[in-house]
């Protein structure tokens, strides 16, 4: 009798074990109702051209709305970046304008106006990249640029840009470095860093010894010894371009900004150390694309370029008219 009970118990145990193994190994049941996939809706993004990297890499695009270091989708919305347009005014009538080009692919352009910005005459640029333009009078001037690279050589003209001499080695000159955004060439240094490791947005000089650099974070740095040492010269948060001149023998610094409260266009402001940027004028100008704003102040006039459009003012810089 005990053997029969033991045998029956063993059979039951084996049956239970077989059932458990079956349940563990059988495929999961398929549900007749499928959950709807999760959908994330985003606003369509418009591609935007991004400035080439310091190495001269080809341009790429990122969608507007993507935060990328040094990238803007419109002026004033994100941090400024190095200017891609260069502007140098001689007086109320004459100015030179250039696009800097790319270290990898060239493409720099140069144009000259002799009628207050009403028309610009294209000039065959002698360099593939341009880091500085400088008219000396209506016929003479020079540029700093490189052939097939971001080298910094000097090219000069005596006939308004019809013919050029050079390239000659740049000696005793000023220019932004296009291949290293934190560096500038100065009369005393081939690789000065006025903003430390920060990018130099723009550079403006008044003499062989004196110049100012606009840093990406809005700081303005000045040197009085040809670029050996730099010190604070004021703050202009959000400034996109800088220019300076001597007024009564004293350095005067001007910047252009966008998105400033109370100014629906572009603000021209004067920068003084310890005071902050003070508005001089609000120019009724559309806020152009990133890097395509330039300002130049001469003794007799001020010039402002936004892409292909030009505004000019008198010496006091308070009233600006579109050319």
VENTAKA-V329632 format. One record per helix or strand of 3 or more residues. SS is the DSSP state (~ for helix, > for strand). FROM is the first residue (numbers start at 1). LEN is the number of residues. Records with the same first field share a line. If there is no record, write none. Layout:
SS = FROM-LEN ; FROM-LEN
This chain:
~ = 2-24
> = 47-3 ; 61-3 ; 85-5 ; 95-5 ; 109-5 ; 121-3 ; 129-7 ; 141-6 ; 153-5 ; 165-5 ; 184-3 ; 189-4 ; 200-6 ; 211-5 ; 219-5 ; 231-5 ; 239-9 ; 250-9 ; 266-7 ; 276-8 ; 293-5 ; 302-5 ; 309-5 ; 320-3
